[in-house]
């Protein structure tokens, strides 16, 4: 589903990571770990096409990322970031409904199918009761759940998540990973989760991409990656 070959990433002339080579198939839950500033967020943004690589290749479902039209790409990959967002007087339903934009007609009207997907996404994350609440009035943890529901409503086969558990309590973190595992198993999603919550992450993911810096990285089982932190 995702193939990375000789990838060098960074901003303009400042290289952050180089020499990345890995492949991730359908139906895999991958953990992304590393210290702050090592390039986790930069990698995720590069994989979505939001940031151009300095060199190297990213392929999605066998297609070169730069050659995929934006609307098609938005049906293939979604991303959940931890950036602070304002709701601009939008309700939770409105925010999650934005995940359906790639599928809307020229008139921009939600169909019954769109509304059904939105409601299912809200229910899956456990926030259906917040549907009518204003996004700006929610706690940070609730906002994070809304953004995850928006990603689910986008119905992409690949979901990238940058610190999705950052504002969640322990029970919510556990439940989130249970949801992700279910999506991988039942819907064959490919999910990459960046997190500092190593205990929960190692217990739930299939493999871990550990970025140590420059060309030093490891892509192995959670048990093998654990040894670097003992």
Secondary structure, DSSP 8 states (H G I E B T S, - for coil): -EEEEEEEEEETTEEEEEEEEEEE-TT-EEEEE--TTSSHHHHHHHHHTSS--SEEEEEETTEEGGGS-HHHHTTTEEEE-------TT-BHHHHHHGGGGGG--TT----HHHHHHHHHHHHHHT-GGGTTSBGGGS-HHHHHHHHHHHHHHTT-SEEEEESTTTT--HHHHHHHHHHHHHHHHHH--EEEEE-S-HHHHHHH-SEEEEEEEBTEEEEE-HHHHHGGG-
